Amino acid sequence: MRFTLPLFSRRRSAPVLFVGAGPGDPGLLTLSALRALKSAQVVIHDRLVGDGVLALIPRRARRIAMGKAGFGPSTAQSEICARLVAEAQGGQRVVRLKGGDPMIFGRLDEEIDALDAAGLAWDIVPGITAAAAAGAALGQSLTKRGRNASLRILTGHDMAGFADHDWRALARPGQVAAIYMGKKAARFVQGRLLMHGADPATPVCVVENASRPDQRILASSLGLFPEALAGANLGGPAIVMLGLTARSAAAEITDIMQQKVS
């Protein structure tokens, strides 16, 4: 007997779909994400969605940019929630398109709570998160037998400023962590890790625009990390990969591991 797996769960006919746009390369969209975009009447997207993905939105669909920028100009979360509810109550089929995976630092719960309060149905289409794309760019497994049996996914800042974590555990040899929104927190992260005994030679890679044509990799060490980042002029979305270095066969690398920082 043959079985056909549906692309959509029973709730994916809901008026609002939270869709993961992936890290930027439209080829990394899931089939369900693409299907959701093609059927959307309204797409409310954040600023991290790649241009190649935005190009897949049908012309008949209204496109609404409502983005956030860490430590920068942002659309208020309350405004995003209100717009999401209003569009869905107007009878539109709404896709809330979020860069990466909507369940990882995507403020998904706040928007779901707003829909629940309005009595509106929703569903989630997961996407490839930036950590996975960054690992692929580095040519490295995110977990490795004998090195790390776990991967930590962290944010560099929270609502009150810099986010705090279990720095003692992160400072142990062999640990691997993906730090989202970590550029502005570079000095803070370095200080906390060194204070808890981390080796200054611990590799740190920053992957900018992971999976996109303008992807860049900054390879450094924990001891040189903030100065290297400050001089690299990385203006695009970037993820900090603690404990990983890039294989020589990976994408183009700016390697400053041996660079003297004045």
Sequence and secondary structure as in RCSB ss.txt:
>XXXX:A:sequence
MRFTLPLFSRRRSAPVLFVGAGPGDPGLLTLSALRALKSAQVVIHDRLVGDGVLALIPRRARRIAMGKAGFGPST
AQSEICARLVAEAQGGQRVVRLKGGDPMIFGRLDEEIDALDAAGLAWDIVPGITAAAAAGAALGQSLTKRGRNAS
LRILTGHDMAGFADHDWRALARPGQVAAIYMGKKAARFVQGRLLMHGADPATPVCVVENASRPDQRILASSLGLF
PEALAGANLGGPAIVMLGLTARSAAAEITDIMQQKVS
>XXXX:A:secstr
      SS TTTTSSEEEEE BSS GGG  HHHHHHHHH SEEEE TTS HHHHTTS TTSEEEE    TTS   
 HHHHHHHHHHHHHTT  EEEEESB TTSSS HHHHHHHHHHTT  EEEE    HHHHHHHHHT  SSBTTTBS 
 EEEESEETTEE    HHHHTSTT  EEEET STTHHHHHHHHHHTT  TT EEEEEESTTSTT EEEEEETTTH
HHHHHHH   S EEEEET    TTSS EEE TT    
